Amino acid sequence: MKFIIIFTLLLNSFSLSASTLDAYTRNSIPMKYKSVHEQVNYLIEPFNYKVSYNNYSPIEAQKIGNRYAKSPLKASKVYPITTLILSILPNNVALVIDENNKLVSFQYLNQ
């Protein structure tokens, strides 16, 4: 009986803290998507997230989104979506996630 209660508590706490973008997906981004924006959008669109360049996004977000995407991790392997996105971004770029509004943006780390 104790095991079931502990398991239920752990399961409930996990579901409350887990983000939608922590879900796992196969790394199979089609070759036609070349820019950071296109590749990230491909990964987040099924979860109703959008790449944002609005007034609340960092100034450099659109410039980063228009850049050519790095080669992602090994194809056909399964990764968390956030890990795939981070592998697409240049090394000096951070991922900004607004879970309340389901928006994603980018910003340089050194600024």
Number of C-alpha atoms within 10 A of each C-alpha: 5 7 8 9 10 11 11 12 12 11 11 11 11 11 11 8 8 10 11 17 19 12 13 15 16 15 18 14 17 9 7 8 15 16 18 23 25 18 23 26 20 15 21 20 12 9 11 11 21 21 22 22 18 12 7 8 17 15 14 14 22 19 13 20 23 13 15 17 21 15 11 17 17 12 11 11 11 15 17 15 20 21 14 22 22 17 15 21 25 15 11 10 17 16 15 16 18 12 12 6 10 17 18 20 24 25 20 16 10 7 7
